[in-house]
Amino acid sequence: LADYQNLEKRFWSERERLETEIYRKVITPFLDIKDDIDAASNFDKQNGIDLIARKMNDVITKLGVEPINPEGKPFEPEIMECISTEEGSEHNMVTKVHKKGYRLGTSLLRPAMVTVSITNLHKKEETP
């Protein structure tokens, strides 16, 4: 009986892992399309793009995909990719999101592409 229970647990665990992997492979190519639709929707709301963007968001949400939008938060390399830096008052903070990241449950589909602030550590001290 214990062997059967262990086998059943392994089966369900493996099924969940495979399901997540299949979702990842199917959803990931659509994320760039979603970004383009969102950008077009922000540019021109008159030609039905907004409706398409809402429907795309609904489908992705129903599949369990969650956006990662880290603007104003500390940089986390596990879920973000720094593509540029700029000087700022707070060190290691996300100042701009170039592309949202997405996750499916605990699985990262795409990291957020961000600009991170750095403080000037090499400022020359003024002498009176």
Buried (B, 14 or more C-beta within 10 A) or exposed (E): EEEEEEEEEEEEEEEEEEEBEEBBEEBBEBBEEBBEBBEBBEEEEEEEBBEBBEEBBEEBEEEEBEBBBBEEBEBBEEBBBBEEBEEBEEBBBBBBBEBBBBBBEEEBBBBBBBBBBBEEEEEEEEEE
